[in-house]
């Protein structure tokens, strides 16, 4: 009980900031609530340094940034329908495998060239290749990323989400892509779901049908499921790395169970429930709650982020994000062209 009471003020503080961030994100969907939330947290702590310790908010803010973030990923699974995933996945799997590989390999190579920290490289690579902020949110606790690293990655992904919304439809028309071809391109090469929807809507409005929007959205949701294997692989890699480090120091044997991302199992279970138990009103509500909890977690991360340090080291992550984004967009087009999907 005492533990809960210690965390409550910090959780409620994050909640209070998240409410206006949520409504602002609804009013400006291109920006989105998570970005507004993380910015609100960073601005708050910049103007009121030491606020967390003075008001005894630290425990609750840390809990929100880690545990509530994991709970949000579990609830996100209620937005998945495995039947749709299997249907569209058979069409888009090849493109996804190539784009995923292109983004991750580019992140590793360019990250070394830019001499960036490994965790920032991982987060930007995963965020670009899978599903933007949600993938970063799922990966961060698995690799024990710092708040500054998460903030760098989220802000980088956000920048290219905005650019994509404006240039993808125009580029698609210039390349004379088919409706399905553009839907595949948007679904596999734009980072965040909201930006995929925005680009798909722009295309669908221009051609007078919703085929592209629906297809792009399902491709994007299918791509989101790649969170599961990626986080599992990263968990195993992290376990082995820590075990090797502890063995060198003469520590006790490290257990994979301790770092296994159990919340990802919850994500899969939620997706299975949503597929076989038809409760649209309930699942819609749970997905909305999930998105709000992500905003709360982003606020907490913002409250633990040093804005001056973020701005000082901000150029290299953006350059890495640009390289990953160009790689995934180009490879998606190339694979479609070679396989006749275009």
Residue pairs with C-beta under 8 A, 6 or more apart in sequence:
6 56
6 59
6 60
7 59
7 60
7 63
8 60
9 55
9 56
9 57
9 60
10 52
10 56
10 57
10 58
10 59
10 60
10 61
10 62
10 63
10 64
10 300
11 60
11 61
11 63
11 64
11 68
11 296
12 60
13 55
13 57
13 60
13 61
14 41
14 60
14 61
14 64
14 296
14 297
14 299
14 300
14 303
15 296
17 37
17 40
17 41
17 44
17 299
18 33
18 37
18 292
18 295
18 296
18 299
20 40
21 33
21 36
21 37
21 40
21 295
21 299
22 33
22 37
22 292
22 295
24 31
24 33
24 36
25 31
25 32
25 33
25 34
25 35
25 36
25 37
25 295
26 33
28 36
29 194
29 198
30 161
30 162
30 165
30 194
30 195
30 198
31 158
31 162
32 133
32 158
32 161
32 192
32 194
33 291
33 292
33 294
33 295
34 133
34 154
34 294
34 295
34 298
35 154
35 155
35 158
35 298
36 295
37 295
37 296
37 298
37 299
37 302
38 151
38 154
38 155
38 298
38 299
38 301
38 302
38 305
39 302
40 299
40 302
41 298
41 299
41 300
41 301
41 302
41 303
41 304
41 305
42 151
42 302
42 303
42 305
42 307
42 310
43 302
43 307
44 51
44 302
44 303
45 51
45 52
45 302
45 303
45 304
45 305
45 307
46 307
46 308
51 57
52 58
52 61
52 303
52 304
57 303
61 300
61 303
61 304
62 300
62 304
64 296
64 297
64 299
64 300
65 147
65 297
65 300
65 301
65 304
66 141
68 293
68 296
68 297
68 300
69 137
69 140
69 141
69 293
69 294
69 297
69 300
70 141
70 263
71 263
71 293
72 137
72 290
72 291
72 293
72 294
72 296
72 297
73 134
73 137
73 138
73 227
73 263
73 264
73 266
73 267
73 290
74 263
74 266
74 267
74 269
74 270
74 290
75 270
75 286
75 287
75 289
75 290
75 293
76 134
76 224
76 267
76 270
76 287
76 290
76 291
76 294
77 266
77 267
77 268
77 269
77 270
77 271
77 273
77 274
78 270
78 271
78 273
78 274
78 283
78 286
78 287
78 290
79 221
79 274
79 283
79 287
79 290
80 221
80 224
80 225
80 270
80 271
80 274
80 275
81 221
81 271
81 274
81 275
82 271
82 272
82 275
83 275
84 218
84 221
84 222
85 218
85 221
85 222
85 225
87 218
88 215
88 218
88 219
88 222
89 96
89 222
91 184
91 341
92 184
92 187
92 188
92 219
92 222
92 223
94 335
94 339
95 184
95 188
95 332
95 335
95 336
95 339
95 341
96 188
96 222
96 223
96 226
98 331
98 332
98 334
98 335
99 129
99 188
99 189
99 328
99 331
99 332
99 335
100 129
100 130
100 226
102 129
102 327
102 328
102 330
102 331
103 125
103 128
103 129
103 324
103 327
103 328
104 125
104 126
104 129
106 125
106 323
106 324
106 327
106 328
107 121
107 122
107 124
107 125
107 128
107 320
107 323
107 324
108 121
108 125
110 319
110 320
110 323
110 324
111 118
111 120
111 121
111 124
111 125
111 320
114 316
114 319
114 320
115 316
116 316
116 317
116 320
117 149
119 143
119 144
119 145
119 146
119 149
120 145
120 149
120 152
120 153
120 317
120 320
121 320
122 139
122 143
122 145
122 234
123 136
123 139
123 140
123 143
123 145
123 149
123 150
123 152
123 153
124 152
124 153
124 156
124 157
124 317
124 320
124 321
124 324
125 324
126 135
126 136
126 139
126 230
127 133
127 135
127 136
127 139
127 153
127 154
127 156
127 157
127 191
128 157
128 160
128 191
128 321
128 324
128 325
128 328
129 135
129 226
129 324
129 328
130 223
130 224
130 226
130 227
130 230
131 191
131 192
131 193
131 220
131 223
131 224
131 226
131 227
132 157
132 161
132 191
132 192
132 193
132 195
133 154
133 157
133 158
133 192
133 294
133 298
134 192
134 193
134 224
134 227
134 294
135 224
135 226
135 227
135 230
136 150
136 153
136 154
136 157
137 294
137 297
138 227
138 231
138 261
138 263
138 264
138 267
139 145
139 227
139 230
139 231
139 234
140 149
140 150
141 261
141 263
142 231
142 234
142 235
142 238
142 259
142 261
143 234
143 238
144 238
145 153
147 301
147 304
147 305
148 305
148 306
148 309
148 310
150 301
151 301
151 302
151 305
151 310
152 310
152 313
152 314
152 317
153 317
154 298
154 301
155 310
155 314
155 317
156 317
156 318
156 320
156 321
157 191
157 192
157 321
158 192
159 318
159 321
160 191
160 321
160 322
160 325
161 190
161 191
161 192
161 194
161 195
162 195
164 189
164 190
164 191
164 195
164 199
164 325
165 190
165 195
165 198
165 199
165 202
168 182
168 185
168 186
168 189
168 190
168 199
169 182
169 199
169 202
169 203
169 206
172 181
172 182
172 185
172 186
172 203
173 206
175 333
175 342
177 185
177 342
178 342
179 203
179 207
179 209
179 211
179 212
179 215
180 211
180 212
180 215
180 341
181 336
181 341
181 342
182 203
182 212
182 216
183 200
183 203
183 211
183 212
183 213
183 214
183 215
183 216
183 219
184 215
184 216
184 219
184 332
184 336
184 341
185 329
185 332
185 333
185 336
186 196
186 199
186 200
186 203
186 212
186 216
186 219
186 220
187 196
187 200
187 215
187 216
187 217
187 218
187 219
187 220
187 222
187 223
188 219
188 223
188 328
188 332
189 325
189 328
189 329
189 332
189 333
190 196
190 199
190 220
191 325
193 217
193 220
193 221
193 224
196 216
196 217
196 220
197 213
197 216
197 217
199 216
200 212
200 213
200 214
200 215
200 216
200 217
201 213
203 212
203 213
203 216
204 210
204 211
204 212
204 213
225 271
227 264
227 267
228 264
228 267
228 268
231 261
231 264
232 261
232 264
235 256
235 259
235 260
235 261
236 256
238 259
239 254
239 255
239 256
239 258
239 259
239 260
242 254
242 259
243 253
243 254
245 251
246 252
246 253
246 254
247 253
270 286
274 283
333 342
335 341
336 342
